[in-house]
Amino acid sequence: MNHPRHRPTLPVLVALVPTLFAIGCGTLVINQPRGPDIEYMGRAEFRDYSEQVFRHGNRVQTEFMLRLPDLELEQPRAFRRLSRAEAAMQRACEPLNAAVAAHLDGSEFGFFRRLRLPLDVTDCERKTLRAEALLDALAPDPAMP
């Protein structure tokens, strides 16, 4: 008999098994959001990739802070869409931000959270790219010609 509370565990385990194997081998399997390709990265490469995603997310977040307030009254529908995209990006990037904060202050970042990090970083990049594209489409940067 299937118990509904056990169903979410299977997808998580299926997603984590390749990561567990890869971490044991010193290579991480990354499903790149910029294309259908799967990329294999060493730990140093993954650290660089994570930093790049983190910095890109911060730049996009700054752009949201600069461009979004003007839209609330001028274009309320665009404002709502962008607010949802920004919130989705923030939720997706929270694990990466937490990992960076833990690294900077020397605190422990849990074992299972570390295992999920390759999935979380690619999700963060995916949501950041979507939010950035929507921001550029609905609220173009006035400084750009």
Secondary structure, DSSP 4 states (H G I P E B T S, - for coil): ---GGGTTHHHHHHHHHHHHHHHHHTEEEEE-TTSS-EEEEEHHHHHHHHHHHHHHHHHHHHHHHHHHHHHHHH-HHHHHHHHHHHHHHHHHHHHHHHHHHHHHHT----HHHHHHHHHHHHHHHHHHHHHHHHHHHHS--TT--
